[in-house]
Amino acid sequence: MSESWCAWTTYRRIGEDFGYWTSGLPAIEDIGATGIADGGVWGQPFSYSELAHVVVPRTFYWESLTAAGQFESGLRSQDIDELSSRLSAAGVEHRATDLVLEIKLY
C-alpha cells in the first residue's frame, strides 16, 4: 500500500489515448535533474520535458490484501499545502485547490 498517490500523463500519451498512469509519488532518490529515474515508484523513466500533466489529490482511497488474506481499505491524506510551498520555492508553476494540486505543462 502506498503512502502517497498521483496521476500523470505525457505529451505522447495525450496523442495516443489521453490516458494517465497512477502510482505513489516518486521517492527523493528517484527525482533527478532532468527527470524521474528508471525502476523507481513510477517503474520507468520520465523526462520532465515529456510530462504534460501531474495531479496529486489531497485525499485518496487505498485498498490491499494482507498476507493473512484480510482485505483492508481506507482514505489517506496528503499534505498538498506543503508540496505547494516547496514547488513555489523552487519556481514550479502549479495550482492547488481544496481537492488537488496540479502541474499543467500543456
C-alpha positions in Angstrom: 0.0 0.0 0.0 1.4 3.4 -1.0 1.7 6.3 1.4 1.1 8.7 -1.5 -0.7 8.7 -4.8 -0.6 10.8 -8.0 -1.6 10.6 -11.7 0.4 11.8 -14.7 0.4 11.8 -18.4 2.9 12.7 -21.2 2.6 14.6 -24.4 2.9 11.4 -26.4 0.2 9.7 -24.3 -2.2 12.6 -24.9 -1.8 12.0 -28.6 -2.5 8.3 -28.2 -5.3 7.8 -25.8 -5.1 10.6 -23.2 -4.6 8.0 -20.5 -2.9 8.5 -17.2 -0.5 6.4 -15.2 -1.2 6.2 -11.4 1.2 5.4 -8.6 2.8 6.8 -5.5 4.8 9.9 -5.6 8.4 9.3 -6.7 10.9 8.9 -3.8 13.6 11.5 -3.3 16.2 9.2 -4.8 14.1 8.8 -8.0 14.0 12.5 -8.7 16.9 13.6 -10.9 18.0 16.8 -12.5 16.3 16.0 -15.9 13.6 13.5 -15.0 12.3 10.6 -12.9 14.7 7.7 -12.7 14.1 4.2 -14.2 12.9 1.5 -11.9 11.5 3.6 -9.0 8.0 4.0 -7.9 6.9 5.1 -11.4 8.5 1.9 -12.8 10.1 3.6 -15.8 12.0 6.8 -16.6 10.1 10.0 -17.4 11.9 13.1 -18.7 10.5 16.3 -17.2 10.2 17.6 -20.8 7.8 14.6 -21.6 5.4 15.3 -18.7 2.2 17.2 -19.7 0.1 16.9 -16.5 0.6 15.8 -12.9 -2.3 15.6 -10.4 -1.8 15.0 -6.7 -5.1 14.6 -4.7 -5.5 15.9 -1.2 -7.0 12.5 -0.2 -7.1 9.2 -1.9 -8.7 5.8 -1.4 -6.4 2.8 -0.9 -7.0 -1.0 -0.6 -4.9 -4.0 -0.1 -5.0 -7.7 0.7 -2.8 -8.7 3.6 -0.6 -11.8 3.8 -3.2 -13.3 6.0 -5.9 -12.8 3.3 -7.6 -9.9 5.0 -8.9 -7.0 2.9 -8.1 -3.6 4.2 -9.1 -0.2 2.8 -9.4 3.5 3.8 -8.7 7.1 3.0 -5.3 8.7 3.2 -4.5 12.4 3.2 -1.6 14.1 1.5 -0.1 17.4 2.5 -0.5 19.2 -0.8 -0.2 22.6 1.0 3.4 21.7 1.9 4.0 20.4 -1.6 2.7 23.6 -3.0 5.0 25.7 -0.8 8.0 23.6 -1.9 7.0 23.9 -5.6 6.6 27.7 -5.2 10.0 28.0 -3.6 11.5 26.0 -6.5 9.7 28.2 -9.0 7.5 25.5 -10.4 4.1 26.8 -11.6 1.2 24.8 -10.3 -2.4 25.2 -9.0 -3.6 24.0 -5.6 -7.3 23.7 -4.7 -9.2 22.1 -1.8 -9.2 18.8 -3.8 -5.9 18.6 -5.8 -2.5 20.0 -6.6 -1.8 20.0 -10.3 1.0 20.9 -12.6 -0.1 21.6 -16.1 2.6 21.8 -18.8 0.4 21.7 -21.9 
